[in-house]
Structure formats: C-alpha cells, structure tokens
Amino acid sequence: MMKLNLILNKLVFVFTFFFLLAIAFNSAKANELKKITSKLRCMTCQNQTIYDSEADFSINIKKIVNQMLQNDLNEKEIIDFLIQRYGEYIVFEPQMNKKNIFLWCFPFVIMTFSIFFLVFRIKKN
C-alpha cells in the first residue's frame, strides 16, 4: 500500500510538472505572438495593430503567425514572410534598405539645410 502511494505521488508530481511546463511554454508563445502582432498593421483598419484588431484579416494573420511560431520560426523570418506576401505597409516601422534609405535620411537632410539657411540669414542680418 505504501509503495502504491509513493508511485501515485510521483505520478502526480510528474503530471503537475509537465502541466506547469506546458502552461509556461504556451505563455511564452502567447507573449511572442503579442510582440510580433503588435508590430504589424491591420490592412483593413485605420492604423490599428493586428494584435488589437478583431477584423477577419487580423484574425487570419494571428493564425498564420501562431502557426509559424509553432513551427519554430523566429520573429524576423515571420515578419519577412509577411512583408513579402503583403508588402512593407504591413509593418509600422519601415525597414532600413535601399528602397527606404530616403525615408530614413530625408529628415536629417532637411534639418541640415534648415540650419544652414538659418545661420546664413542670421549672419546676413
């Protein structure tokens, strides 16, 4: 009887351990899903994130991202796939590449010209 109790206690411990491990794993995946979908724009909503939106498009993207996370793809691979499929408009932050270098540099160029113009006008007066 004592051996049976010991075996049952060990089984309960093992099942509890694996249950808690599964909960922690699902929680980590849910956090990763939130992190990725918060960086993505819903194509049918007005500048709302995929995570916050309840549109059909957003629900489908959440399913795609969740499936990719289950297949152990990382965040960059998932976002690259979605950009390839839907275009760069799906991400809130434009990527740094040849096509977008103008977007990243233009504010600094304008600021530099403005400073030179301001200094020139001050010296002139």
C-alpha positions in Angstrom: 0.0 0.0 0.0 2.8 2.4 0.9 4.6 1.6 -2.5 1.4 2.4 -4.3 1.0 5.7 -2.6 4.6 6.6 -3.4 4.1 5.7 -7.0 0.9 7.7 -7.2 2.6 10.7 -5.6 5.4 10.5 -8.1 3.0 10.3 -11.0 1.0 13.3 -9.7 4.3 15.2 -9.4 5.4 14.3 -12.9 2.0 15.2 -14.4 1.9 18.5 -12.4 5.4 19.3 -13.6 4.6 18.7 -17.3 1.3 20.6 -16.9 3.1 23.7 -15.5 5.8 23.4 -18.2 3.1 23.3 -20.9 1.5 26.4 -19.4 4.8 28.3 -19.3 5.5 27.3 -22.9 2.1 28.5 -24.1 2.5 31.7 -22.1 5.9 32.3 -23.8 4.3 31.6 -27.2 1.4 34.0 -26.4 3.9 36.7 -25.4 5.8 36.2 -28.6 2.6 36.3 -30.6 1.6 39.6 -28.9 5.1 41.1 -29.5 5.1 40.2 -33.3 1.4 41.2 -34.0 1.9 44.5 -32.1 4.4 45.5 -34.8 2.1 44.7 -37.7 -0.6 47.0 -39.2 -4.1 45.7 -39.9 -4.7 46.3 -43.6 -8.4 46.8 -43.2 -8.4 49.0 -40.0 -7.3 52.6 -39.6 -3.7 52.2 -38.3 -4.6 49.6 -35.7 -2.2 46.8 -34.8 -3.0 43.2 -35.8 -3.0 42.4 -32.0 -5.6 45.0 -31.2 -7.8 44.4 -34.3 -10.7 42.0 -34.5 -11.1 42.2 -38.3 -11.1 39.0 -40.3 -7.7 40.0 -41.8 -6.2 40.3 -38.4 -7.6 37.1 -37.1 -6.1 35.3 -40.2 -2.7 36.9 -39.7 -2.7 35.9 -36.0 -3.4 32.3 -37.0 -0.5 32.5 -39.6 1.9 34.0 -37.0 0.8 31.4 -34.4 1.3 28.6 -36.8 4.8 29.9 -37.8 5.7 30.2 -34.1 4.6 26.6 -33.6 7.0 25.7 -36.5 9.8 27.4 -34.5 10.3 30.3 -36.9 11.8 33.4 -35.4 10.4 37.0 -35.4 12.5 38.2 -38.3 11.5 35.2 -40.5 7.8 35.7 -39.8 7.9 39.5 -40.5 10.0 38.9 -43.7 7.4 36.4 -44.9 4.5 38.8 -44.2 6.3 41.7 -45.9 7.0 39.5 -48.9 3.3 38.5 -49.0 1.6 41.8 -48.2 4.2 44.5 -48.8 6.0 46.8 -46.4 2.9 48.6 -45.5 2.0 45.8 -43.0 4.8 46.9 -40.7 4.6 50.1 -38.7 8.3 50.8 -38.8 9.9 50.9 -42.3 12.9 48.6 -42.7 16.4 50.0 -43.5 17.1 49.0 -47.1 17.9 50.6 -50.4 14.3 51.4 -51.2 13.7 53.2 -47.8 17.0 55.0 -47.3 15.4 58.2 -48.4 12.8 57.9 -45.6 15.5 57.5 -43.1 17.8 60.2 -44.3 15.3 62.9 -45.5 14.6 64.4 -42.1 18.3 64.9 -41.4 18.9 66.4 -44.8 16.0 68.9 -44.3 17.3 69.7 -40.8 20.8 70.3 -42.1 19.5 72.7 -44.9 17.4 74.5 -42.4 20.3 75.1 -40.0 22.5 76.4 -42.9 19.7 78.6 -44.1 19.1 79.9 -40.5 22.8 80.6 -40.0 23.0 82.3 -43.3 20.0 84.6 -42.6 21.4 85.4 -39.1 24.8 86.4 -40.5 23.2 88.4 -43.2 21.2 90.5 -40.7 
